[in-house]
Structure formats: C-alpha cells, structure tokens
C-alpha cells in the first residue's frame, strides 16, 4: 500500500502544480491586458476554464506548445467546477472559484486520502523470531 499512497501523493501534487501554474498564467494575462480593452472578448475566450472548440482553437494560436499543454490539462482538471460560476460576469470569479475548488479537491483531498491509506509494515524482525 505504500506505493499506492506515494503514487497518489505524486498525482495530487502534480495536479495542484498544473492548476497553480495555469492560474498564474491567467493572472499574468489579466494584469497584462490593462490597456487592451478592445480585445476583451478575445481575452475572455483565451481564459475560459471550460473553453468551446472555437475558443480552444483561438487559444492554440495565441499560446506556445508548452503553455497550451498546461492549459489543456488545466481545462480538464477545472471542467467539473466551471458550471458553478458560468453565470458570473467576472473573469476572475469564473477562473478563481474553479481553481480554488480544484486545489481543495485534487491537492488537499488527494493528500488526505494518501495519508489515510494503510502504512506499510516497516518493523525489522529477527529471522529467528516467530512471525506475528
């Protein structure tokens, strides 16, 4: 069971890092757009947590391969939480709430689950002893 817990921890931390990196890039994009109000619709499409196919194609043209791979993983991880804030007018709320919920579920929840798994027996027994 020790290997399963280790694998679960690695998955939880990796998912959390992908989510955090995706949100960091979102925040950098938002801070950079200050004076570019004329492209707000395009920018909203680039930062949607659950993009449509057309928004996805637009985003692929704007971002490099590495960033797009992280954005795709981030979209997959945030997709279950995106409908909770679809009606919001705030780009920050549409991105921040799913990010926070995903970090809680995948990061904290995954680590807690790994900690609840049975620990491997690490007692050193003498070869002469009777197995217990």
C-alpha positions in Angstrom: 0.0 0.0 0.0 3.0 2.3 0.4 3.5 2.6 -3.3 -0.2 3.5 -3.9 0.0 6.3 -1.3 3.2 7.6 -2.9 1.6 7.5 -6.3 -1.5 9.3 -5.0 0.7 12.0 -3.4 2.6 12.5 -6.7 -0.6 12.8 -8.6 -2.1 15.2 -6.1 0.9 17.4 -6.1 1.3 17.3 -9.9 -2.4 18.3 -10.4 -2.0 21.1 -7.9 1.1 22.4 -9.6 -0.7 22.3 -13.0 -3.7 24.2 -11.6 -1.5 26.7 -9.8 0.6 27.3 -13.0 -2.5 27.7 -15.1 -3.9 30.2 -12.7 -0.6 32.1 -12.6 -0.6 32.4 -16.3 -4.2 33.6 -16.2 -3.3 36.2 -13.6 -0.3 37.4 -15.7 -2.6 37.6 -18.8 -5.1 39.6 -16.8 -2.6 42.0 -15.4 -1.0 42.5 -18.8 -4.3 43.4 -20.5 -4.9 46.6 -18.5 -4.9 49.0 -21.5 -6.1 46.5 -24.1 -9.9 46.7 -23.5 -10.6 46.4 -27.3 -9.6 42.7 -27.1 -11.6 41.8 -24.0 -13.8 39.3 -25.9 -10.8 37.5 -27.3 -9.1 37.6 -23.9 -12.2 36.1 -22.2 -12.1 33.3 -24.8 -8.4 32.6 -24.0 -9.1 32.4 -20.3 -12.3 30.4 -20.2 -11.9 27.5 -17.7 -14.1 25.3 -19.9 -13.5 26.6 -23.5 -15.6 25.8 -26.5 -13.9 24.3 -29.6 -13.7 27.7 -31.2 -12.2 29.3 -28.1 -9.7 26.4 -27.9 -8.5 26.9 -31.5 -8.1 30.7 -30.8 -6.1 29.9 -27.7 -3.8 27.4 -29.5 -2.9 30.2 -32.0 -2.1 32.6 -29.2 -0.1 30.3 -26.9 3.0 28.2 -27.4 3.0 24.4 -27.3 4.1 24.1 -23.6 1.6 26.6 -22.4 -1.2 25.0 -24.4 -0.4 21.6 -23.0 -0.6 23.0 -19.4 -3.8 24.9 -20.4 -5.3 21.7 -21.7 -4.5 19.8 -18.5 -5.9 22.7 -16.5 -9.1 22.7 -18.6 -9.5 19.0 -17.9 -9.0 19.5 -14.1 -11.2 22.6 -13.8 -14.1 21.3 -16.1 -16.2 19.8 -13.2 -16.2 23.1 -11.4 -16.7 25.5 -14.2 -20.5 25.3 -14.4 -20.7 26.6 -10.8 -19.7 30.1 -12.0 -20.8 30.2 -15.7 -23.3 33.0 -15.0 -20.7 35.3 -13.4 -19.6 38.4 -15.2 -16.2 38.5 -13.5 -13.4 36.8 -15.4 -11.6 36.4 -12.0 -14.6 34.6 -10.5 -15.0 32.3 -13.5 -11.4 31.3 -13.2 -10.7 31.7 -9.5 -13.5 29.7 -8.0 -12.9 26.6 -10.1 -9.2 26.9 -9.4 -9.7 27.1 -5.6 -12.2 24.2 -5.6 -9.9 22.0 -7.8 -6.9 22.7 -5.5 -9.0 21.7 -2.5 -10.3 18.5 -4.1 -7.2 17.3 -6.1 -4.5 18.7 -3.9 -5.7 18.6 -0.3 -8.2 15.8 -0.9 -5.6 13.7 -2.7 -3.0 14.2 0.0 -5.5 13.4 2.8 -6.6 10.3 1.0 -3.0 9.2 0.7 -2.4 9.8 4.4 -5.5 7.6 5.3 -4.2 4.6 3.3 -2.6 1.9 5.4 1.1 2.3 6.0 3.5 -0.5 5.0 4.9 -2.6 7.9 8.4 -1.3 8.4 9.3 -3.3 11.5 12.6 -5.1 11.3 12.1 -8.6 12.6 14.8 -11.0 13.6 15.0 -14.1 11.3 14.8 -16.3 14.3 11.6 -14.7 15.6 8.1 -16.2 15.2 6.1 -14.3 12.6 3.3 -12.3 14.1 
